[in-house]
Amino acid sequence: MSRFVIYLALVGGLSLSTFYPSEQQRSRLESLIPVSLGFLLGLLVAETPLSSFLQEQLGLTSRNPDKVGLDILHSAGTADSKNAKSELNQRVMYGLQHAFLNLEVTGWWFNMGLWDKSKPMRFQDACKALVEKVTSHLNINHESHILDVGFGCGDQDVYMAQLYQPAQITGITIEAIQHHAAQELIKRTSIPGTEIQLHVADASKLPEFLASTPEVFSRAQDHQDGRFTHVVSIDSAYHYNTRAQFLKNASLVLVPETGRLALADMILAKPAPTSGLGRAIFKAVFSAMEVPATNMKTMDEYKQDLMDAGFVDIEIECIEDRVFSGLAQYIQNQTGRLGGLVKPGVNWTYWGLCKGLWWLDRSKWLHFVVVKARNGPRRS
Ligand SMILES: C[S@@+](CC[C@H](N)C(=O)[O-])C[C@H]1O[C@@H](n2cnc3c(N)ncnc32)[C@H](O)[C@@H]1O
């Protein structure tokens, strides 16, 4: 605080002397004032209690680095908050502002996770658990060629490569920025035995993507006649326009008879409203989530879509009890710990997501499903 008062007094003094200088002072001050004012204002913005407010107003940062440090300290459960706050106000030198230098992003995972409520879990571990749940018992081996549809930022491809060492993983995502992040990850992570190729493409246009990207099947060891052994899509298929069309295309690009489909997906647990305001709200809610309302089908309709697409031996497991509330709790905890790191608008988005997930958990309105199915015989 004392530094703040000194800076303020200096800025005030210099400003006043600009308006009421003596004759001799005028010439010396004229060159000194703009430089000094700029310097002191810079200090005010960077160094004083006004800083977080001013920085936020100027869009320079959303948070005072010291406060971020405090949040991180609390997240580790090592500080009693009242004492730590007053200790922070006594900071004379570095305080906790170097928290920024110690932050590390360990991945870009973004599925809803499979949560074990009996223990605290890191986000990435819940995401990995969901990937394992979807991809286990699919006979993925060193000869497999997986098509991963909606790969996010590529973490799941690296993880599948580590788990199963398939010969090849071809991934597609509709988002160029996620493709970019994934390419960076793949560059940094070498996975012996697995070639990972990632592309920007729309899941609802699989045949067009394959026709325009012949290198997908150009490997010498690709004996599958231009088809994949596995099509995987984790927490993504409900977005495709339409999912029913995607399922048909997935069957076409899979090896007949032995090709396997594996999904983590969302469907309705209760029938959708069919008319009036209810239907309008239903459509608006899903369109806000970029989910075509036509994809929101009941279990029977969903099974029918899989069969119509040509799949057999269909297994569907409902796991929503281990998904929605686990993620909601995690977002709540993470917001409490590090919510100040993100801009208020982003915080509101997570607040809404969290409330929505709690509501989904209570209302039992949606099923979160893991689907495994085998491709049927070749169709003409
Ligand atoms: C909830 S995220 C899951 C991402 C990833 N599976 C993971 O676990 O991190 C849904 C993903 O589906 C992708 N997606 C949505 N619509 C798509 C489409 N039509 N074609 C390809 N990818 C799509 C999004 O870009 C996003 O990465």
The ligand as an ORCA input file, in Angstrom:
! r2SCAN-3c Opt
* xyz 0 1
  C     -16.333    -33.401    -26.530
  S     -15.113    -33.322    -27.732
  C     -14.296    -34.874    -27.513
  C     -12.922    -34.813    -28.077
  C     -12.065    -36.039    -27.901
  N     -12.727    -37.243    -28.278
  C     -11.497    -36.098    -26.486
  O     -11.799    -36.996    -25.768
  O     -10.734    -35.210    -26.115
  C     -16.027    -33.550    -29.243
  C     -15.118    -33.500    -30.460
  O     -15.861    -33.820    -31.637
  C     -15.363    -33.035    -32.693
  N     -16.406    -32.955    -33.738
  C     -17.634    -32.439    -33.629
  N     -18.309    -32.538    -34.795
  C     -17.467    -33.152    -35.681
  C     -17.580    -33.541    -37.023
  N     -18.701    -33.335    -37.735
  N     -16.517    -34.144    -37.603
  C     -15.377    -34.376    -36.912
  N     -15.217    -34.029    -35.601
  C     -16.243    -33.430    -34.989
  C     -15.089    -31.689    -32.042
  O     -14.177    -30.950    -32.775
  C     -14.511    -32.137    -30.691
  O     -13.129    -32.279    -30.786
*
